[in-house]
Amino acid sequence: MIRRRTALSVSAASALLVCAPLLTACGGTPKAGSAAVLDDGRITESQLQAQVRDVRDAQSGSPRADQLVAASGQLTQNTLIRMIQFKVIERAGQDNGIGVSRRAVQRARAAAEQQSGGSAALRAAYLEQGIAPDQIDGAVRMELTRTALLRKLGVAKVNAVFTRTSKDLAIKVNPRYGSWDDTKGTAVLAKEAWLRTSTASQQPA
């Protein structure tokens, strides 16, 4: 069975970023249609909704469609949080000399499929976490990056790196999805922190 990773815990006080009514970039120019703004770009509402639709489409084709939909009432917000977390983890990996190849992702996914009982079982496990089949490779890549950071830096330092990277990215979330917390790596309405995704593989990147 696929194992769920627990979130990295942090004990420092939260520092919430309260957004203005109109989501703006650092220079103060309103970014219409933005779900979140980061210093290196933004996540648009259309990008966010495309990922949400992928999940809903996959859920509708599942024998457990009703249960999956009922258990993912905050899917849009949770998806945005994951998208932002991936950007933070990717930047942290780049800053610390960690890269994950396509081959490494393929190996990790193959190992996860074997451990979970096949590709269909793995897809079902990820779907339970709100991750559509075509989003799995991205989730595996970020988990491998996170694991490599943990092995290189240790848990305590990785938490500090994630917090610093989050602050450096100057993340601002559309108020409809909450306020971003750099320390916990989530929006205030969310229940979990670093990281929402998991893979069965423990292989280093």
C-alpha positions as CSV (number, residue, x, y, z in Angstrom):
1,M,0.0,0.0,0.0
2,I,1.1,3.5,-0.6
3,R,2.3,5.2,2.5
4,R,1.1,8.7,3.5
5,R,3.9,11.0,4.5
6,T,3.2,13.2,7.6
7,A,3.8,16.9,7.2
8,L,7.1,18.4,8.3
9,S,6.4,20.0,11.6
10,V,7.5,23.5,12.6
11,S,7.1,25.2,15.9
12,A,8.0,28.8,15.1
13,A,5.2,31.4,15.3
14,S,3.2,31.9,12.2
15,A,3.6,35.0,10.0
16,L,0.5,35.4,7.9
17,L,0.5,37.3,4.7
18,V,-2.9,39.1,4.6
19,C,-3.8,39.9,1.0
20,A,-5.5,43.1,-0.1
21,P,-9.0,42.9,-1.7
22,L,-7.4,43.0,-5.1
23,L,-4.5,40.6,-5.5
24,T,-1.5,42.6,-6.6
25,A,2.0,41.9,-7.6
26,C,5.0,43.3,-5.7
27,G,4.8,46.5,-7.8
28,G,1.2,47.1,-6.8
29,T,-0.3,46.3,-10.3
30,P,-3.5,44.3,-9.9
31,K,-3.3,40.8,-11.4
32,A,-6.8,40.0,-12.6
33,G,-7.5,36.3,-12.8
34,S,-4.7,35.3,-10.4
35,A,-5.1,32.6,-7.8
36,A,-1.7,33.4,-6.4
37,V,1.2,35.7,-7.2
38,L,4.9,34.8,-6.6
39,D,8.0,36.8,-7.4
40,D,8.7,34.7,-10.5
41,G,5.2,34.7,-11.9
42,R,1.7,33.7,-10.9
43,I,-0.7,30.8,-10.8
44,T,-3.8,31.8,-12.8
45,E,-7.3,30.9,-12.0
46,S,-7.5,29.0,-15.3
47,Q,-4.4,27.0,-14.4
48,L,-5.9,26.2,-11.0
49,Q,-9.3,25.3,-12.4
50,A,-7.7,23.1,-15.1
51,Q,-6.1,20.9,-12.4
52,V,-9.3,20.8,-10.3
53,R,-11.2,19.7,-13.4
54,D,-8.7,16.9,-14.0
55,V,-9.3,15.6,-10.5
56,R,-13.0,15.8,-10.8
57,D,-13.0,14.0,-14.1
58,A,-10.9,11.3,-12.7
59,Q,-13.2,11.0,-9.6
60,S,-16.3,10.8,-11.7
61,G,-14.8,7.7,-13.5
62,S,-14.0,6.0,-10.2
63,P,-16.3,3.3,-8.6
64,R,-16.0,5.4,-5.4
65,A,-17.0,8.6,-7.1
66,D,-19.5,9.7,-4.5
67,Q,-17.1,9.1,-1.6
68,L,-14.2,10.8,-3.3
69,V,-16.2,13.9,-4.1
70,A,-17.7,14.1,-0.6
71,A,-14.2,13.8,0.9
72,S,-12.7,16.6,-1.3
73,G,-15.0,19.6,-0.5
74,Q,-12.0,21.9,-0.3
75,L,-10.4,20.6,-3.5
76,T,-9.8,24.0,-5.1
77,Q,-8.0,25.5,-2.2
78,N,-6.1,22.3,-1.5
79,T,-5.0,22.1,-5.1
80,L,-3.7,25.7,-5.0
81,I,-1.8,25.0,-1.8
82,R,-0.1,22.0,-3.4
83,M,0.7,24.0,-6.6
84,I,2.4,26.7,-4.4
85,Q,4.2,24.2,-2.3
86,F,5.6,22.5,-5.4
87,K,7.0,25.9,-6.6
88,V,8.6,26.4,-3.2
89,I,10.1,22.9,-3.1
90,E,11.4,23.2,-6.6
91,R,13.1,26.6,-5.9
92,A,14.6,25.2,-2.7
93,G,15.9,22.2,-4.6
94,Q,17.5,24.5,-7.2
95,D,19.0,26.7,-4.6
96,N,20.6,23.7,-2.9
97,G,21.9,22.0,-6.0
98,I,19.2,19.3,-6.2
99,G,17.7,18.2,-9.5
100,V,15.5,15.3,-10.4
101,S,15.7,13.7,-13.8
102,R,12.8,12.2,-15.8
103,R,14.4,8.8,-15.4
104,A,14.5,9.1,-11.6
105,V,10.8,10.0,-11.7
106,Q,10.0,7.0,-13.9
107,R,12.0,4.7,-11.6
108,A,10.3,6.0,-8.5
109,R,6.8,5.7,-10.1
110,A,7.5,2.2,-11.2
111,A,8.6,1.2,-7.7
112,A,5.5,2.8,-6.2
113,E,3.3,1.0,-8.7
114,Q,4.9,-2.3,-7.7
115,Q,4.5,-1.7,-4.0
116,S,0.9,-0.5,-4.3
117,G,-0.2,-3.4,-6.4
118,G,-0.1,-2.0,-9.9
119,S,-0.6,1.3,-11.8
120,A,-4.4,1.3,-11.3
121,A,-3.9,1.0,-7.5
122,L,-1.4,3.8,-7.5
123,R,-3.6,6.1,-9.5
124,A,-6.5,5.4,-7.0
125,A,-4.2,6.1,-4.0
126,Y,-3.2,9.5,-5.5
127,L,-6.7,10.3,-6.4
128,E,-7.7,9.9,-2.8
129,Q,-5.2,12.7,-2.1
130,G,-6.8,14.9,-4.8
131,I,-4.1,14.2,-7.4
132,A,-5.3,13.3,-10.9
133,P,-3.4,10.6,-13.0
134,D,-1.7,13.2,-15.2
135,Q,-0.5,15.0,-12.2
136,I,1.3,12.1,-10.6
137,D,4.7,12.5,-12.2
138,G,4.8,16.1,-10.9
139,A,3.9,14.9,-7.5
140,V,6.6,12.2,-7.6
141,R,9.2,14.8,-8.8
142,M,8.4,17.1,-5.9
143,E,8.5,14.3,-3.3
144,L,11.9,13.1,-4.6
145,T,13.1,16.7,-4.4
146,R,11.8,17.0,-0.8
147,T,13.4,13.6,0.1
148,A,16.7,14.7,-1.3
149,L,16.6,17.9,0.6
150,L,15.8,16.0,3.8
151,R,18.8,13.7,3.3
152,K,21.1,16.5,2.4
153,L,20.1,19.1,5.1
154,G,18.2,17.3,7.8
155,V,14.6,18.0,8.9
156,A,15.2,21.1,11.0
157,K,17.3,22.8,8.4
158,V,14.8,21.8,5.6
159,N,12.0,23.5,7.5
160,A,14.1,26.7,7.7
161,V,14.9,26.5,4.0
162,F,11.2,26.1,3.1
163,T,10.3,29.0,5.2
164,R,13.0,31.2,3.8
165,T,12.3,30.2,0.3
166,S,8.6,30.9,0.8
167,K,9.4,34.4,2.0
168,D,11.8,35.0,-0.8
169,L,9.0,34.1,-3.3
170,A,6.8,36.8,-1.7
171,I,3.7,34.6,-2.1
172,K,0.3,36.3,-2.1
173,V,-2.8,34.3,-2.3
174,N,-6.2,35.4,-3.6
175,P,-8.2,36.1,-0.4
176,R,-10.9,33.7,-1.4
177,Y,-8.4,30.9,-0.7
178,G,-7.1,32.3,2.5
179,S,-3.8,33.9,3.6
180,W,-0.4,32.3,3.0
181,D,1.6,31.3,6.0
182,D,5.4,31.2,5.1
183,T,6.2,29.2,8.2
184,K,3.7,26.4,7.7
185,G,3.7,26.5,4.0
186,T,-0.1,26.6,3.7
187,A,-3.1,28.9,3.6
188,V,-4.9,29.5,6.8
189,L,-8.0,27.4,6.0
190,A,-5.9,24.3,5.3
191,K,-5.2,21.6,7.9
192,E,-1.9,20.3,6.8
193,A,1.6,21.8,6.1
194,W,4.6,20.6,4.2
195,L,3.9,18.5,2.0
196,R,0.5,17.2,1.0
197,T,1.7,14.6,-1.5
198,S,3.5,11.3,-1.0
199,T,5.0,8.4,-2.9
200,A,5.7,4.9,-1.9
201,S,9.3,5.3,-3.1
202,Q,12.1,6.2,-0.7
203,Q,14.7,6.4,-3.5
204,P,17.1,9.3,-3.6
205,A,16.9,11.7,-6.5
